[in-house]
Amino acid sequence: MNRRRHGSKPTIALWMLVAVADAAILIATGGLVALVLIVATLAIVAGVVFAARQLATQQKLTRSKVANTLASRDRRRA
């Protein structure tokens, strides 16, 4: 029978394969985390832009309503 001794080179090769697989998993996980962070950042930026537009529109409407109210009040006084 041809038996290999414990601690021979194939065992080292197996551990090297496990190390490469671990590195691949860490790289993939890091890529996933980066992707999630990018998507979350884009969602936050989009929310801020949307909120700023909403506030700007509301302020324009409020200003025009105030201006119309003041103009109509001035017309009634005249």
Secondary structure, 3 states (H helix, E strand, C coil): CCCCCCCCHHHHHHHHHHHHHHHHHHHHHHHHHHHHHHHHHHHHHHHHHHHHHHHHHHHHHHHHHHHHHHHHHHHHHC
